[in-house]
């Protein structure tokens, strides 16, 4: 069982102080406020701080500094807290005991690869659905950001104690799939010397030509003898499965894996689509109008109603999405669902939330994260791409050029809702200019220090961590200890993009420690401090490894 977070313990101390002040009559509050505890930007202001007195000043009409002093007087130092101070204009600062900090090196070493895990999820069942590109072409660079975000988020949620399912929704029904099948058939016929045209709106990429050739290699020309409808079905089935296999293989090159691949077609085959439409009709959420079937979105707070079945009887992708989300929540019983969609689906979010509500599910149980597009450049040169012409850089091409780790770290380094450019040249640099290299090099340096110690026959198992008193040593310990609370915060906010920043910060702190504190000394008089510092290096190695694993990156022992 993970240990309670120190930040949670401090929040409880503040809550107890509030209650004590209420009991003695110095503070009049009808309801308990939300207590926010944060790490100050400057360690001189403590390890943790709360601005609660400032936030309560108006409601209580008490000078915030006086209120801070009053509350601080109710918080006694303990085995963890060295002192509590009120600071202007109205903060309460908490300083951790040096002896407690030192002992956490042993805690990290004993916890090992489980360090960083928390139990905030308490087994809550959560699905993360991401990528979910139509199987009509390979995954391209525009999909990589959502893929990396979803993969890292799932790892964070795992570490936070959630029961996580990673899912890819295969959009294998509808008009786009028909155009895909017709495009393959046209290229198949052309390759066998027959005249054929790719349909208007069809797929022009070279991969369609390659697919057609693969089908000829295994199936020969037998489809030319079949009726058109049967030919289209069989070639379509082969092409779809080949494309799904390609997508799976390409995603695996950057470490993106799924627990489940869910077929949209299954919703129609097993009757779930029909039963969903029936349920919505019975509850007056659908209206027949202008020859189409409309979802009454306005009645649920949206700005317009939305078509679920077109005038020709073809379901919209919104209609099958409603059935799919009913499957997630009702049929499979997920407590929470997180969808990660591309920027072109942003307008779809409000109606999807309304549809969930119409199914009798609390709309807050569905969270949709929007992943913005990414610009590519080589130094100052912008790399042009065009979806219409099929001139797109695929995921595999990107991974082959810059590597999986650069893809994962770089695409994770900013919140998915923000714009970003990806510099292909920088991602390949093996220097400290490249943050990917910088972080992995810090782990490798830790590993090399421990390797050197072992080669010299040094046994640091009995090292005294109480000797770790240098400011650089204590700052490194503080940095390492942030991992569990970071995991809890990222899981709560669904924001895995903090991982690269944390990793870089720990690397900076470690390199400062390395420059200021010689670890392996050849002087026998320094054996005691060498053993203590090796324990700290070992703890740092564990945190680097854990952080790299959460980001889905390789953990090199040498570079």
Secondary structure as GFF3:
##gff-version 3
##sequence-region A 1 559
A	DSSP	alpha_helix	6	24	.	.	.	ID=ss1
A	DSSP	three_ten_helix	43	45	.	.	.	ID=ss2
A	DSSP	beta_strand	48	50	.	.	.	ID=ss3
A	DSSP	alpha_helix	52	60	.	.	.	ID=ss4
A	DSSP	alpha_helix	64	72	.	.	.	ID=ss5
A	DSSP	beta_strand	81	87	.	.	.	ID=ss6
A	DSSP	beta_strand	91	96	.	.	.	ID=ss7
A	DSSP	alpha_helix	98	111	.	.	.	ID=ss8
A	DSSP	three_ten_helix	112	114	.	.	.	ID=ss9
A	DSSP	beta_strand	125	129	.	.	.	ID=ss10
A	DSSP	alpha_helix	141	159	.	.	.	ID=ss11
A	DSSP	beta_strand	163	170	.	.	.	ID=ss12
A	DSSP	alpha_helix	175	191	.	.	.	ID=ss13
A	DSSP	alpha_helix	206	219	.	.	.	ID=ss14
A	DSSP	three_ten_helix	222	225	.	.	.	ID=ss15
A	DSSP	alpha_helix	228	252	.	.	.	ID=ss16
A	DSSP	beta_strand	260	263	.	.	.	ID=ss17
A	DSSP	alpha_helix	264	269	.	.	.	ID=ss18
A	DSSP	alpha_helix	272	282	.	.	.	ID=ss19
A	DSSP	beta_strand	286	289	.	.	.	ID=ss20
A	DSSP	beta_strand	292	295	.	.	.	ID=ss21
A	DSSP	three_ten_helix	298	300	.	.	.	ID=ss22
A	DSSP	beta_strand	306	309	.	.	.	ID=ss23
A	DSSP	alpha_helix	317	326	.	.	.	ID=ss24
A	DSSP	pi_helix	327	331	.	.	.	ID=ss25
A	DSSP	beta_strand	336	342	.	.	.	ID=ss26
A	DSSP	three_ten_helix	343	348	.	.	.	ID=ss27
A	DSSP	alpha_helix	349	358	.	.	.	ID=ss28
A	DSSP	three_ten_helix	363	365	.	.	.	ID=ss29
A	DSSP	beta_strand	366	371	.	.	.	ID=ss30
A	DSSP	beta_strand	374	378	.	.	.	ID=ss31
A	DSSP	beta_strand	381	382	.	.	.	ID=ss32
A	DSSP	alpha_helix	395	402	.	.	.	ID=ss33
A	DSSP	alpha_helix	404	412	.	.	.	ID=ss34
A	DSSP	beta_strand	420	423	.	.	.	ID=ss35
A	DSSP	alpha_helix	424	427	.	.	.	ID=ss36
A	DSSP	alpha_helix	435	455	.	.	.	ID=ss37
A	DSSP	three_ten_helix	465	467	.	.	.	ID=ss38
A	DSSP	alpha_helix	471	493	.	.	.	ID=ss39
A	DSSP	alpha_helix	498	516	.	.	.	ID=ss40
A	DSSP	three_ten_helix	524	526	.	.	.	ID=ss41
A	DSSP	alpha_helix	527	551	.	.	.	ID=ss42
###
